[in-house]
Amino acid sequence: MKKTSAALLALLTPLATHAADAVNLGTQTVTADFRNTDVQQLPEAVTVVDREQIEARSAEHLEQILSFAPNVNFSSGSSRGRYYQIRGIGERSQFIDPVNPSVGLLIDGIDMTGLGAAATLFDVQQVEILRGPQGTRFGANALAGMINITTAAPTTETEGYVRGKLGNYNSYGLGGALSGSLSHNLQGRIAVQGFQSDGYMDNAFLNRDDTQNIDEQLVRAKLAWQPDALTDIGLTYLYANINNGYDAFTVDNSRTSLADEPGKDTQETHALALNLQRRLNNAVTLETTVTGSRNDALYSYDDDWVNPGYGELWGAGFDEYQREFRRHSLDVRLLSGTDGRLFNNSTDWAVGAYLLQREEDLQRNYSWDPAPYLSDLNTDSVSVYAELQTQFSATTRVIYGIRAEQWQNDFTDNANALNPADNNIAENTDETLYGGKLVLEHQLHTDHLLYGSVARGYKAGGINTDPDISAARRTFDAEYNNTAELGLKSSLQDDRLQTRLALFYIQRKDQQVKSSYPIPNSSNFMDYLANAAEGRNYGLELESNWQLSNRLHWELSYGYLNTEFVDYRYTNEDGDLVDKTGRSQAHAPEHSLATAITWNFTSALALRVETEAKSGFYFSDSHDEKSSGYALWHARLSYQRAAYEIALSGRNLADRDVATRGFGGFNNDSKNPASSRYVQLGEPRLIMLEGKYSF
């Protein structure tokens, strides 16, 4: 990977002599902050992936563009990557236990944290990936960072497009969007899309090639209303119907399944968001966001991965998790206007309150249980927050914010179906959590912003549900993330070259670690969360965006990450001492790289070549199996004339096998007793022919 980066630098440096012909780069506005801010002027590490980059990657889902951001990873264990890690922090799966995610996900302001299957990218304006704790702005859902997806807004002028694509693995998609004014002060936009693929697995036992299929439909409608000159109201409705198959793991780590009962990975989402922005006067602006969603998700899989004729090691089994998520939120804030600044007109401010209600109902149907397992989790959160921005001089500013959050969990389940004598679990947690940040920024020059910050993020504690867990491990405490960051953002060569550099150090206190070990004489696992003593993460992130000439553009993203457990020892339920002190944390590759070159041969014809690479990383904190490092190549050749565009794109052109999830420490193959490493493979080589007509 270092050789790849050096070669690209050597290749492109001579081309900088043509920079005199270059055009200026456009601005990228981050909307996830309290005030919309140019990414080059925001004193924190943020990556903005815009519509052009999404289309250039021919991306259908969030997992396919995360490599644009340094030190960001994802975990599958499902049909789509729905679990995200930022700077080595984040969950990797969910089975029977509720999960408090470390990385939040918003789609048009709607809380979709933990429901990443709906993170499709059709008609998306941009994706913002905020790295580092967001303890003031977002609270408990953003211990490690936040992913904010903003879709295209309604327009005053009538416009729209239709887009289709066709590729290998019987993949095809068709969608369109229409936007325009419905009256002089009301605009609307609607986007509809469907995407299907047979997937990348062959099931030899069932003689099918679609047991890992993709079948995704999306409908999104948006309204923007300006009842008067001081008020803006927005309404968003989102419908996502994800009906994917799940048949990913095999005993020989191949793409040929032998399962007799392939699973499903489905999600149906209905969600609404209502936004109000009202300028009360020149001193104060009111912003209110109300959201609600219902999500029905089903996740199932063949428990033994094979069929009776193969010779199952533990016997046939099928595991199914049906969850219903209901979420409601209310965010009300006041922001200072031009006449509302404090302390001799030096300080802008924002204050607000946030209410969140979550309900998560689970029904687990398992072959070995005589009756379904049922559980119900209710979460209530109330937060208050404030942020001040004080301009000490024309070049120096201090930002300081705080958030206090009351987080309550109430959990109940039915009796253990295998052991009806066990008592039902009825537990609750009640915590007051605090987070915030302090930032000092200094404009070294009109082209250079230097900043230093300390921030504290948090993630609420929770409840372990396995009835065999000891009383001491039934609940676990909140985790805290204390981060120091030093950054420099620069705009050079008359704004043709933009760079962003960040150095960070993270202290993880009471780190929540998922421990998992196989139950003897079974293919099942016991999973539980516990608080490790401490974790330590540090590294650097570099991003650059360089318009070398009016025909040549270069993007680069590089991350270095060092993670380790500090004094992490525990005794498992079998009484064995487990010592992970000094070991790296899971899904935290030491090096990550993404770079792309776009060459416009003419005003209509362009070629983009990309590579993304990661070094190896541990799959889990509970075993020591690792992924292999990899480098993937992508390319897109496009021709655009007037309203028409046609493109030929390819991802993973070298057809590399990449493991996106893995397990170890047990044997699931009766014919190979030495086998103990099992992985889920990511996308193989994908080729797409695309067409788009805009009007």
Secondary structure, 3 states (H helix, E strand, C coil): CHHHHHHHHHHHHHHHHHHHHCCCCCCCEECCCCCCEEHHHCCCCEEEEEHHHHHHCCCCEHHHCHHHCCCEEEECCCCCCCEEEECCECCCCCCCCCCCCCEEEEECCEECCCCHHHCECCCEEEEEEEECCCCCCCHHHCCCEEEEEEECCCCCCCEEEEEEEEECCCEEEEEEEEEEEEECCEEEEEEEEEEEECCCCEECCCCECCCCCEEEEEEEEEEEEEEECCEEEEEEEEEEEEEEEECCCCCCCCCEECCCCCEEEEEEEEEEEEEEEEECCCCEEEEEEEEEEEEEEEEEEECCCCCCCCCCCCCCCEEEEEEEEEEEEEEEEEEECCCCCECCCCEEEEEEEEEEEEEEEEEEEECCCCCCEEEEEEEEEEEEEEEEEEECCCCEEEEEEEEEEEEEEEEEECCCCCCCCCCCCEEEEEEEEEEEEEEEEEEEECCEEEEEEEEEEEECCEECCCCCCCHHHCEECCEEEEEEEEEEEEEECCCCEEEEEEEEEEEEECCEEEEEEECCCCCCEEEEEEECCEEEEEEEEEEEEEECCCCEEEEEEEEEEEEEEECCEEECCCCCEEECCCCCCCCCCCEEEEEEEEEECCCCEEEEEEEEEECCCECCCCCCCECCCEEEEEEEEEEEECCEEEEEEEECCCCCCCEEEEEECCCCCCCCCCCCEEEEECCCCEEEEEEEEEC
